[in-house]
């Protein structure tokens, strides 16, 4: 009878030890998952900012082309005088 009790106690000790290790690893994984989610949110914000910059750049490009066309018209007008 004492042998069975000893086996059960040893098994419980091993089970508790294993459970502690697993729970410790789960905590580390949970922190890593939160950091990854935070980085993903930052990446999405940066992507949105990049898209806004791209739109702004396209607008500036159009304005530069328009300004260049006006400069060309002015130069052509001065050449005719």
C-alpha angles and dihedrals in degrees: 000000000000089000091058092048090050091049092050093047092049091047091051091049091051091046092050091048092050092046091052091053092049093047090049090053091047090056091053091047091049091054091048090050091052091050091049091050090050091050090048090054090049090050091052090050091050091048091053090048090050091052090051090050090050091054090047091049091051089052091049090049090054091048091050091051091049091049091049090051090052091049090051091050091049092049091048090050092052091048091057094057 
